[in-house]
Amino acid sequence: MLKQTENTGTLHLDNQTNLCGNNAAPLPYQRITAAAPMSEATRSALHDNVLQFKSHNQHSDPIAQTEQDGITALYERLSNEDGMDGESNSIANQKKILERYCKEHGYTPFRHYDEDDGYSGTNFNRPGFQRMLADIKAGKIVRVVVKDMSRFGRDYLQVGLYTDVMFPEFGVHFVAVNDGVDSKRGDSEFTAIRNIFNEMHARDTSKKVKASFQNKGKSGEHLNPMPPYGYMKDPANPKKWIVDEEAATIVQKVFSLCVDGKGPTQIGKWLQDNRILSPAVYMRRKGLITTHKVYKEPKDPYRWSDETVARILERIDYLGHTLNFRTSKQSYKSKKITINNPEDWLIFENTHEPIIEESVFLIVQNLRKSKRRPTKFGDTDMFSGLMYCADCGDIMYHCRTQHFEKRQEYFACSNYRKKRGCDSPHTIRNVVLEEIVLKNLREAVAYVSQYEKDFIREASDISVKEQDRELAAKKDRLAKAENRVTELDLIIKRLFEDNFNGKLTDERFIKLSRDYEREQDEQKAAIVTISRELKERERSRTNVKSFIAATKKYTDLKELDATVLREFIDRINVSAVNRKSKTRDIEIVYNFIGAFDFSSATEQTKSPVKQQKNGIA
C-alpha cells in the first residue's frame, strides 16, 4: 500500500503494523539504534498523562474445622525491615517461641497465622491478621498469643483498638510473651508506652527509607524495584535495565495497534485472542518477579485489563528515559497513592535502550486524547476521533446504518445531534472527506520533499502565530474564570448577610449558597486546568523535523488508513456550509506543525516573484 524509503534505524512500527496486519502475530523485535534527547512535545504529552495504579492483594484461607473449646491463635509477622535484624525475629523463630509458651501453659489446640511475612506493622490489612480477625468474630478463637507487641502492630491507636476494645468484647485472652502482657492478669502499665515506642520505631524507619528513596531518585536510579514489561534487570548490573526482546515485541505491537486506531479494550481483546500472556503472568513465569508472598495464577493468564494496556501506552520508560517521583504517599500509615505535581517530577534522559520511537509515542498520546469507540457494528472508522466541529469545538460522530452503502456514511456534530446548542449538523460524507485529506497529504509529501528549507521556515512562523492565538484565547478564558470566582465570593457574602438580617429564609439561603458554591468549585477547577494548559503551551515548541521524518516515510501515498492519518494529523475542523456560496472551510491541523496550507505554499513557491527572491533565474 505504502512505498517506504530505506530503513534509517528509526522505529516506525512498520514491522508491527503494515507488514503483518492486525490479525497476525507480531514479528521479531525491532531495535532502535539512535537515542535522542526528550523533546518539549513529549514532556507536554507526559504531563497530560496522569494515570494512577493501586494494587490490592488479599488472601483468605478459612479454617477447615473448629475445635469445640476454641483455638489459641499464634500470630507471627515480619516486615522487610525487621528481616534485616537477623534470625531472632524470623517467622520460624517466632513459631518456636509461641509453641513452647503454649506447651508450657497447656494452651491447646493452637493454630498458626503466619502469612504476614513481608508486611509492615503499620498496615493492619494483612492476609494473616485479617484471617485471624474473621475467626475471632466467628467465635472460633479464645486466645491470641504474639512474641511481642511490635509483632502485633506498630500503630498504637490501632493496637489499642484491638487489645482494649475488640478482644474483650469477644472474650479473647491476649498475650505478648516477651513483653509480659497478659490480659487475664491485668494490663501492664507500660503497655501503652511500649505501643507508642513501637510506632515511633515505625515512623523513624519510614523517614530513613524515604531519605534513601530520595537520594536514589535524585541520582537517577530507577525507583521501581521491578522494570516495566518489556525490560528486565541486567544480570551483570541489577541497577541497569536491558530490553527483554520477547516482551518488547509485544509492547511495539500494542503501540502499533493503537496507532492503527484501536483502544485499550480492543487491544486487550487482540492480545487475549492471540494468547499473549498478561505482563504479571509472563514476568512470573520467566522468573523476573520474585516475592515471598503467596501467588495464585489467574484462571485466564491471557487476560489483559484496559488499565494495563493504557498504562503501557503512557509509559515514558519506553522512550529510554527514567521518570522519578511521579507518585507519593501522604504518610507511612496511608497506602493511598497520589500523583505529584508534574513540576516536581524528575526525568533522566537516555538511561536505557528505548523500545518506542518518540514520534510514535506522541502520535499515540494525541490519539489517546480523543477516544475512538467502535460502532454497534463492531468497526471503527479511520477518521473517528479526529473530526471536530469548527463552530462549537465538540467532536463529530461517525454515522451509518445497516443499509448504508460506503458512499452514504457521514460525520455530524455531536452537539447538534444531542441538541446542545450547535445550530448546524456540519455533516460531511466520508468519501468527500477521504478525497480532500488524501489530496492534501499528497501535496504535503510533495512540497516537503521539493522545498524542505522553505517548509521549515514557513512552518515555524505559522506555528508561532497559531500558538500565540491559542495562548491569547486561553488567557482570556482564565481571566474570565478568575473574575467570576471573585464575583461569587461577593455574592455568597451578601447571602450570609441577608440571611443573618432576616431578609432571606434559611431554606432559600441553603439552596442559593449551595448552587453558588458549586459554580465556584467548577470555576476553580477550570482555573487549575487552564493554568496547566497555559504552562504546557508555553513550554511546547514546533517539531518540524518530526513532521519531515513522517513525510519521508511515504514517497507514493495511494490510499489512507488509520495509521497514516494518526501519523500526520492531530485533528480536522469542519465548518458549516455557507448558504450563499455553498462552500465550507475544512482545516487540517497536523501533528508537530499545526495547520498548514500546502496548496498555497506550493503556488507561492512556484511564483516568479518567489523564485527571483530565492535567486532562481
Backbone hydrogen bonds, N-H to C=O, Kabsch-Sander energy under -0.5 kcal/mol:
donor,donor_aa,acceptor,acceptor_aa,energy
3,K,556,D,-0.6
16,Q,13,L,-0.9
17,T,13,L,-1.8
19,L,14,D,-1.8
21,G,17,T,-1.8
24,A,21,G,-0.7
31,R,29,Y,-0.6
32,I,354,P,-0.6
33,T,9,G,-1.4
33,T,31,R,-0.6
34,A,9,G,-0.7
35,A,33,T,-0.6
43,R,39,S,-1.9
44,S,40,E,-2.4
45,A,41,A,-2.3
46,L,42,T,-2.7
47,H,43,R,-1.9
48,D,44,S,-1.1
49,N,45,A,-1.0
49,N,46,L,-0.6
50,V,48,D,-1.3
51,L,49,N,-0.8
58,Q,56,H,-0.5
67,E,65,Q,-0.5
70,G,67,E,-1.1
71,I,140,K,-2.3
72,T,109,P,-2.1
73,A,71,I,-0.7
73,A,143,R,-3.5
74,L,72,T,-0.5
74,L,111,R,-2.9
75,Y,73,A,-0.8
75,Y,145,V,-2.0
76,E,113,Y,-1.9
78,L,116,D,-2.2
83,G,79,S,-1.6
84,M,81,E,-1.3
85,D,82,D,-1.9
86,G,83,G,-1.0
89,N,86,G,-0.8
90,S,87,E,-1.7
94,Q,90,S,-2.4
95,K,91,I,-2.2
96,K,92,A,-1.8
97,I,93,N,-2.1
98,L,94,Q,-2.4
99,E,95,K,-2.8
100,R,96,K,-2.2
101,Y,97,I,-2.0
102,C,98,L,-2.2
103,K,99,E,-2.3
104,E,100,R,-2.2
105,H,101,Y,-1.6
106,G,102,C,-0.8
107,Y,102,C,-2.5
108,T,106,G,-1.2
111,R,72,T,-2.4
113,Y,74,L,-2.7
116,D,76,E,-0.6
117,D,115,E,-1.9
118,G,78,L,-5.5
118,G,116,D,-0.8
119,Y,78,L,-0.8
119,Y,116,D,-0.7
123,N,120,S,-1.0
124,F,122,T,-0.7
126,R,124,F,-1.1
130,Q,126,R,-2.9
131,R,127,P,-2.0
132,M,128,G,-2.0
133,L,129,F,-2.4
134,A,130,Q,-2.2
135,D,131,R,-1.8
136,I,132,M,-2.2
137,K,133,L,-2.6
138,A,134,A,-1.3
139,G,136,I,-1.5
140,K,135,D,-2.6
141,I,135,D,-0.7
142,V,71,I,-2.3
143,R,71,I,-1.3
144,V,173,H,-2.9
145,V,73,A,-2.9
146,V,175,V,-2.5
151,R,148,D,-1.2
152,F,148,D,-1.0
153,G,149,M,-1.9
154,R,121,G,-2.0
156,Y,154,R,-0.6
159,V,155,D,-3.0
160,G,156,Y,-2.2
161,L,157,L,-1.8
162,Y,158,Q,-1.9
163,T,159,V,-2.9
164,D,160,G,-2.5
165,V,160,G,-0.6
165,V,161,L,-0.9
166,M,161,L,-2.2
167,F,162,Y,-3.1
169,E,165,V,-1.6
170,F,166,M,-1.7
171,G,168,P,-1.0
172,V,167,F,-2.9
173,H,142,V,-2.6
175,V,144,V,-2.6
176,A,181,V,-2.2
177,V,146,V,-2.4
177,V,175,V,-0.5
178,N,147,K,-3.0
180,G,176,A,-0.7
180,G,177,V,-1.2
181,V,176,A,-1.7
182,D,180,G,-0.5
183,S,174,F,-2.5
185,R,182,D,-0.9
186,G,182,D,-0.7
191,T,188,S,-1.6
194,R,190,F,-3.0
195,N,191,T,-2.5
196,I,192,A,-1.8
197,F,193,I,-2.3
198,N,194,R,-2.2
199,E,195,N,-2.0
200,M,196,I,-2.4
201,H,197,F,-2.1
202,A,198,N,-1.8
203,R,199,E,-2.6
204,D,200,M,-2.6
205,T,201,H,-2.7
206,S,202,A,-2.3
207,K,203,R,-2.0
208,K,204,D,-2.0
209,V,205,T,-2.6
210,K,206,S,-2.6
211,A,207,K,-2.3
212,S,208,K,-2.2
213,F,209,V,-2.4
214,Q,210,K,-2.5
215,N,211,A,-2.2
216,K,212,S,-2.2
217,G,213,F,-2.5
218,K,214,Q,-2.5
219,S,215,N,-1.1
220,G,217,G,-1.0
221,E,216,K,-2.0
231,Y,228,P,-2.2
232,M,242,I,-2.4
234,D,237,N,-0.7
234,D,240,K,-2.7
237,N,234,D,-0.8
240,K,237,N,-2.5
242,I,232,M,-3.0
244,D,230,G,-2.3
245,E,243,V,-0.9
247,A,244,D,-0.5
248,A,244,D,-3.0
249,T,245,E,-1.8
250,I,246,E,-0.8
251,V,247,A,-2.0
252,Q,248,A,-2.4
253,K,249,T,-1.9
254,V,250,I,-2.5
255,F,251,V,-2.1
256,S,252,Q,-2.3
257,L,253,K,-2.5
258,C,254,V,-1.7
259,V,255,F,-2.6
260,D,256,S,-1.8
261,G,258,C,-1.9
262,K,257,L,-2.4
267,I,263,G,-2.8
268,G,264,P,-2.8
269,K,265,T,-2.0
270,W,266,Q,-2.2
271,L,267,I,-2.5
272,Q,268,G,-2.2
273,D,269,K,-2.9
274,N,270,W,-1.8
275,R,272,Q,-1.6
276,I,271,L,-2.6
277,L,275,R,-0.6
278,S,301,P,-2.8
282,Y,278,S,-3.0
283,M,279,P,-2.7
284,R,280,A,-1.7
285,R,281,V,-2.7
286,K,282,Y,-2.0
287,G,284,R,-1.0
288,L,283,M,-2.8
289,I,283,M,-1.1
290,T,288,L,-0.5
297,E,295,Y,-0.5
303,R,300,D,-1.4
305,S,303,R,-0.5
309,V,305,S,-1.9
310,A,306,D,-2.7
311,R,307,E,-2.3
312,I,308,T,-1.7
313,L,309,V,-2.0
314,E,310,A,-0.8
314,E,311,R,-0.6
315,R,311,R,-0.6
315,R,312,I,-1.0
318,Y,315,R,-0.8
319,L,316,I,-1.9
320,G,317,D,-2.1
321,H,316,I,-1.0
322,T,348,F,-3.0
324,N,322,T,-0.6
324,N,346,L,-3.1
328,S,338,T,-2.3
330,Q,336,K,-0.6
334,S,331,S,-0.8
338,T,328,S,-2.9
340,N,326,R,-2.5
340,N,338,T,-0.5
344,D,341,N,-3.0
345,W,342,P,-1.2
346,L,324,N,-2.4
348,F,322,T,-2.9
349,E,347,I,-0.6
351,T,320,G,-2.1
352,H,320,G,-1.5
355,I,318,Y,-2.5
356,I,318,Y,-2.9
360,V,357,E,-0.6
361,F,357,E,-2.0
362,L,358,E,-2.4
363,I,359,S,-1.8
364,V,360,V,-2.2
365,Q,361,F,-2.1
366,N,362,L,-2.3
367,L,363,I,-2.3
368,R,364,V,-2.4
369,K,365,Q,-1.0
370,S,366,N,-0.7
370,S,367,L,-0.8
371,K,369,K,-0.6
373,R,371,K,-0.6
375,T,379,D,-3.2
378,G,375,T,-2.1
384,S,381,D,-1.3
386,L,383,F,-2.2
387,M,383,F,-0.7
388,Y,572,I,-2.8
389,C,394,D,-3.1
390,A,574,V,-2.6
393,G,389,C,-1.4
396,M,387,M,-2.3
397,Y,412,A,-2.9
399,C,410,Y,-3.6
404,F,401,T,-1.2
408,Q,405,E,-1.7
409,E,405,E,-0.7
409,E,406,K,-1.0
410,Y,399,C,-1.9
411,F,428,I,-2.4
412,A,397,Y,-2.0
413,C,425,P,-2.9
414,S,395,I,-1.9
417,R,413,C,-1.8
418,K,414,S,-1.8
419,K,416,Y,-0.9
420,R,415,N,-2.9
428,I,411,F,-1.7
430,N,409,E,-2.4
433,L,429,R,-2.4
434,E,430,N,-3.0
435,E,431,V,-1.8
436,I,432,V,-2.2
437,V,433,L,-2.6
438,L,434,E,-2.4
439,K,435,E,-2.0
440,N,436,I,-2.2
441,L,437,V,-2.7
442,R,438,L,-2.2
443,E,439,K,-2.0
444,A,440,N,-2.1
445,V,441,L,-2.6
446,A,442,R,-2.4
447,Y,443,E,-2.8
448,V,444,A,-2.5
449,S,445,V,-1.9
450,Q,446,A,-1.7
451,Y,447,Y,-3.2
455,F,451,Y,-2.4
456,I,452,E,-2.3
457,R,453,K,-1.8
458,E,454,D,-2.7
459,A,455,F,-3.0
460,S,456,I,-1.5
461,D,457,R,-1.7
462,I,458,E,-2.6
463,S,459,A,-2.4
464,V,460,S,-1.8
465,K,461,D,-1.9
466,E,462,I,-2.6
467,Q,463,S,-2.7
468,D,464,V,-2.2
469,R,465,K,-2.1
470,E,466,E,-2.4
471,L,467,Q,-2.8
472,A,468,D,-2.2
473,A,469,R,-2.0
474,K,470,E,-2.4
475,K,471,L,-2.6
476,D,472,A,-1.9
477,R,473,A,-2.0
478,L,474,K,-2.5
479,A,475,K,-2.3
480,K,476,D,-2.1
481,A,477,R,-2.2
482,E,478,L,-2.4
483,N,479,A,-2.3
484,R,480,K,-2.2
485,V,481,A,-2.0
486,T,482,E,-1.8
487,E,483,N,-2.3
488,L,484,R,-2.6
489,D,485,V,-1.7
490,L,486,T,-1.6
491,I,487,E,-2.3
492,I,488,L,-2.7
493,K,489,D,-2.0
494,R,490,L,-2.2
495,L,491,I,-2.1
496,F,492,I,-2.0
497,E,493,K,-1.9
498,D,494,R,-2.8
499,N,495,L,-2.6
500,F,496,F,-2.4
501,N,497,E,-2.2
502,G,499,N,-0.9
503,K,498,D,-2.2
504,L,498,D,-1.2
509,F,505,T,-2.6
510,I,506,D,-2.7
511,K,507,E,-2.0
512,L,508,R,-2.6
513,S,509,F,-2.7
514,R,510,I,-2.0
515,D,511,K,-2.2
516,Y,512,L,-2.8
517,E,513,S,-2.4
518,R,514,R,-2.1
519,E,515,D,-2.3
520,Q,516,Y,-2.5
521,D,517,E,-2.3
522,E,518,R,-2.0
523,Q,519,E,-2.4
524,K,520,Q,-2.5
525,A,521,D,-2.2
526,A,522,E,-2.1
527,I,523,Q,-2.3
528,V,524,K,-2.0
529,T,525,A,-2.2
530,I,526,A,-3.0
531,S,527,I,-2.5
532,R,528,V,-2.1
533,E,529,T,-2.3
534,L,530,I,-2.6
535,K,531,S,-2.1
536,E,532,R,-2.3
537,R,533,E,-2.7
538,E,534,L,-2.4
539,R,535,K,-1.5
540,S,536,E,-1.9
543,N,592,F,-1.5
544,V,542,T,-0.5
546,S,543,N,-0.5
547,F,543,N,-1.1
548,I,544,V,-2.3
549,A,545,K,-2.3
550,A,546,S,-1.6
551,T,547,F,-2.1
552,K,548,I,-1.9
553,K,550,A,-1.0
554,Y,550,A,-0.5
554,Y,551,T,-1.0
555,T,3,K,-1.6
555,T,553,K,-0.6
556,D,3,K,-0.6
558,K,1,M,-0.6
558,K,556,D,-0.9
565,L,561,D,-2.3
566,R,562,A,-2.2
567,E,563,T,-1.3
568,F,564,V,-1.5
569,I,565,L,-3.4
570,D,589,V,-3.0
571,R,589,V,-1.7
572,I,386,L,-3.2
573,N,587,E,-2.9
574,V,388,Y,-2.7
574,V,572,I,-0.5
575,S,573,N,-0.5
575,S,585,D,-2.4
578,N,583,T,-3.8
582,K,578,N,-2.3
587,E,573,N,-2.6
588,I,586,I,-0.6
589,V,571,R,-2.9
589,V,587,E,-0.6
590,Y,588,I,-0.7
590,Y,594,G,-2.1
591,N,568,F,-3.0
593,I,591,N,-0.8
594,G,590,Y,-1.7
596,F,588,I,-0.7
598,F,596,F,-1.1
601,A,597,D,-1.8
602,T,598,F,-2.3
603,E,599,S,-2.0
604,Q,600,S,-2.6
605,T,601,A,-2.1
606,K,602,T,-1.9
607,S,603,E,-0.9
611,Q,607,S,-2.2
612,Q,608,P,-2.5
613,K,609,V,-1.9
614,N,610,K,-1.6
615,G,612,Q,-1.3
616,I,611,Q,-3.4
617,A,615,G,-0.6
